Amino acid sequence: MSISAETALQMFDNLSTAVMLFDKDLHLTCINNACEDLLSISKRRVIGQTPQEIIPQYPVLADTIERTLKTGSPYTERSLSLTLPNSRSVTVDCKVTPIMNGDACSEVIVELIDADSLHRVMREENLEILHDAARESVRGIAHEIKNPLGGIRGAAQLLERELNNEDSGLIEYTQIIIHEADRLRNFIDRMLVSDRKLNMGKVNIHELLEYVCSLVEAEFDESFEIIRDYDPSLPLLSADREQVIQAVLNIMRNAVQALATDGHIWLRTRVLRQITIQKRVHRLVVRLDIIDDGPGIPAGIEKGIFYPMITSRAEGTGLGLSIAQSLVKLHGGLIEYERKDEKTVFSIYLPMEQNHV
């Protein structure tokens, strides 16, 4: 079955892999949208250029393309760190494939695979498996706890009626039992966050962040500074405003609690392109970084921070990050953690459009 040149070009442009095509003189003849996004370049500016002109900072890549043209053999270069025109760095795996015309190579295809995104997908899959397993375990434990809690509360209510106000001191104790049973039940309900359908709408992420900042500043007396680094070009985000507020608030609270006096929190927003999250490729994704200069998460619990009931604070419940991750995952997004430059960084990835909800 043959296809038209227009259809072939549409297929080429809709590939998630970055692809370039060079002719026998090593001039760029075609580049798809994914490659433009990955390398932060414009098709109109680079068509006709050589590899050395497109990526001058990495001559090895140009040498590999030229070698493929001369030998007709494919080559693969892994973990190439490329510095882009906007000073951003990206790590890619590069595959160079010849197009043969008889015994001679007439054109060369260059595929660039974003290794950072690939590693993120692998981390995400591992995190998802472990997170789901942990949550299922907690669900089972929680249901086992809720049953006797109901019995304890009911028994305390019956005892309170039997006392019939004859001994206010004992009634006070029954009220404590009822209150604590209710508190534990609410605690368990928070562990079992419902996967209810989200109430979607258009959200201004910066307005949302400012609202969270006002909540945090009102809640804590500690002296700290919030530094904004917002991308003003961000369009409206399709999200459940209340759920995103709760996720961001949980992380912000953790950041403030970890800070020393006169600590700092940075809020940074950016748009990312062609990002794979939960096995789906999203053309546009909002990345929100919540950064603090506190001591970071202890190494012993670092790998399990998104599991329920994992915490380094004696008074903590260990539910804040677990709930935040669950709420963001309901949006098709992801939260990642890293310790970088002596700062704690939580990155929230949210797709711009929520077509699956």
N, C-alpha and C positions, 0 to 999 in steps of 0.2 A: 504494500500500500504506500503510495506516494503522498507527501504533504506539501503544501505550498511554502514558499519562502517566508511569507508573512507568519504562518503558523510556526515554522521553525524558529523564527526570531522571537516570537512570543514565548515559546518554550524555553529558549535560551535566557531570556530576560527574567523568567519566573523561577529559574533554578536558585536554590538556597546557597549553593556552592559558588564562590567567586571564580569567574572564568575570563581569561583573555585569549585572543587569537592573534598571532603574529604571522606575517607573510615571509617569503623566502629572503627578503632583505631585512628581516627583523623589525618591521614597522607594524605598529598595532593597527589591526583592521577592525576588531570588534571587541567589545567589553560589555559584560552584563551588569544589571543593576546591583546585584549582590557585591560585585567587585568594586563598583563605585562607592558603595556604602562602607565596605571593609577598609579600603585604602583612602577614603575621604578625598576622592578625586572626581573631576568632571569629565564625562565622556567627550564633550566637545573640545576640551583642552588637550586631551592626551591621544586622541586618534591620530595616527601617523608617527607617533613618537617611538623611540627605541626603548628597550628595557632599562638601559642606563639612564635615560631621561625621565622615565616614569618613577623608578625607584633608585635614585643615585646613591643612597646610603648603603646599599647592599650589593656590591659588584658580583658576589658569588652567584646570586640568582641570575644576573645577566649572563654570566659565563656558562651556567648550566643550560640556559635556553639556547645559547649559541652552539654549545656542544651537541645538543639534541639535533639541531638543524644540520650540523655537519655529519654526524654519525648515523642519524636515523634511529637512535636508540632512546628509549624513555629513561628518565632519571627522576629520583625522588629525593628531596631535601627536607629534613624534619627539624622542627623547633627553630625556625628562622625568626629572629627578633627584628621587626621592621619599624623604623621611626617614620611616622607619617607627617604630612605637611602641617598638621595642626599640633605637632609635637607629641601626639599620643603614640604610644608603642603598642604593637600587636604581635603576638607570636603565632606563626602559621606553619602548617605543613604544606609543602609545595610539590606538586606532581607535574612534570613536563612530558608531554606526549607528542610524538611526531605524526603528521599526516603525510603518508607516502603517496607519491605519484610515480609509479614504477619503482625504480631503484633509488630515486632521489626524494628527499624530504622537501615538500613544497610549502608547508605551513606547520606551525607549532601551537599546540594548545597548552595553556598554563592554568592549572587549577590551584587555588589557594584555599586551604581549609583552616578556619579560625580555631587554632588549638586551644585557646583560652575558653571558647564556647564549648568545645568538645569536653574539656576537663570539667567545666561547670555542669554539663549534662551528666557526666559520670558521678560527680559528687552529689548532684541532685537525686539521681536514681538510688544511690546508696543511702542517702539521708531519708528518702521517702520510704524505703523498705524498713529501715530501722525505726523510723518515727511511727509508721503504721503499726509495726509489731509492738512497740512500747505502748501505744495508745490502746491497742486491743487488750493488752495485759491489764492496763489501768482500768479499762471499761469493766472487765470481769471482776476485778477487786472492788471497784466502786459499787457495782450492783450488789455484791455480797455484803458490803458495809451498809448500804441504804436499807436493806430489809430489817436488820436488828435495830437500826436507828428509829424506824417507824414504831417498832415495838416498845423501845425505851421511852419515846415521846408519849405514846399512848398510855403507858403505865404511869408516867409522871402526871398526866392529866387526870387519870382516875384517882390517883393518890391525893391530888390537890382537891378533888371534889369530896373525898372521904374526910379530909381534914376539916372542910366546911368552915374555914376561917377561925377554927378554934386555936390554932397555933400559927400566928403570923410568921414566926421564925422558920418553921418547917415548910410553910407555903413558899417562903422566899427561896428555899432550897429546891423545891419542885420547879419553880419558875426558872432557876438557873439551869436545871436539867433540860427543860423544854427549850430554853434559849440556845443552849449549846448544841442540842440535837438539831435545831433549825440551822444554826451556823454551819455545822458539819454537812448537813444536807445541801446547803447552798454551795459550800466548798466543792462537794462532789459534782454538783450540777455544772460548775465552772470547768471541771475536768472533762466533762462530757459535752463539749461544745457541739451544738446541733449543726448539722450540715443543711440547714434550712436554705431555701432559695433567697438569694440576695436581693435587696431593694436597690436596684441599679438606678443611677442618674449621672448627670454630668457634674464633675467635681473639679473645682480649682484647687490643685494640690497645695499651692502656696497659702491660700486662705485657710485650708485645713490645717496646715502646719502652724500657722499663727494662732489658730484656736487651741491646738495642743500646747503650744508654748505658754499661752495664758493660763491653762489649767495647771501645768507643771509649776510655773512661777507662783501661782496662788497656793499650791499644795505644800511646797517646800520652803523652809526659812533659810536654808543654806545659801551662802554667797557663791553664785556661779554666773557665768556669762554665756549667752547663746549667740553664736556667730552665724549669720545667714550667708549662703553662697548659692543663690537661686538662679536658674536659667529662665530669664523672662520670656523666652520664646515658646515655653511649654504650652501646648494646647490643653483644653479641658480633658480630664480623664474620666472614662466610664467606670464607675465603681459604686459600691455601697458606702456612703460617706461615714455612717456610724461605725461600721466594721473596720474601715481603714483608720479612723480616729483611734479606735481601741487598740489596734495593732501598733500604731506609732506611739501611743501613750504608754503602752507596756514597755517598749524599748526605751523611751525617754525617761521613764521612772527608774529603770535599772541604771541608766547612765548617770542620773543625778545621785542616786544612792551610792554609786561607786566613786564619786568625785571627792577629792579633798577640798578644803576651803579655797575659794577663788579658782575653782576648776573651770574648764571650758567645754562647751558642747558645740559642735559644728553641724549645721544642716545644709546638705548640698544636693541639688537636683540637676539631673542631666537626662537627655534623650539618647537612647541607644537604638541601633538599627540591626535588623536581621539577627535577633536573639532567640535561641531555642530554650523554652521553659516548659516543663512537663510534657516533653516530646512533641511540642508544637513550635513552629517557627513563627515568630511575631515580627512584623516589619518595624513597628515602633514600640518601644518599651520605656517607661519612666523608671529611672534608677534614683532612689532616695538613699543617701548615705547619712547615717546618724553616727557621729564620731565624738568620742570623749577622750580626755587625757588622764583618765583614771588608771589604776594599776592593772586593769584587764581581768580576764576570767582565769581562775586557777587552772594550771595545766591538767590536773587530775580530772576535771569535769568538762574540759573544753570540748571534747568530741560529743558530749551528750547534752549540751546546753538546751537543745530544742526538745528534749524528752520531758514528759511530765514529771514533776516532783524532783527535778535536779536543780539544786541551788547551793550557793556558797554562803548564804546568809542564814543565820540561826532562826531569824524571825520570818524568813521567806517561805513561800508556798511552792516555788518551783513551777508555777503554772503560767507566769507572764509570757515567757518566750514561746512556750509550747502553744498557747492560745494564739499569740501573734502569728506564728508560723501557720497554724490551721486557718486563720482568717485570711491571710494573704494567699494561701494555696486555693481557697475557695474562689479567689479572683483569677486563678490561673497563673499566679505569681510565685515568688520564692523569696525567702530571707536567707542571706549568707552572713557569716561572721569571719573576721580575720583580725589579727593583731599586726599592725603595720606602723613603722616609724614611732614606736612607743605609744601608739594610740589604739583604742578599741574602735573597730569599724563594723557596724551593722548595715548591710545594704539590702534595701527592699526593692525588688523588681516587680513592676506592675504593668501588664500589657495595656496599651492605650485603649483598645477596643475589647469588649467582652462579648464575643459572638456566641459563646457556648452557654450563656446563662439567660 
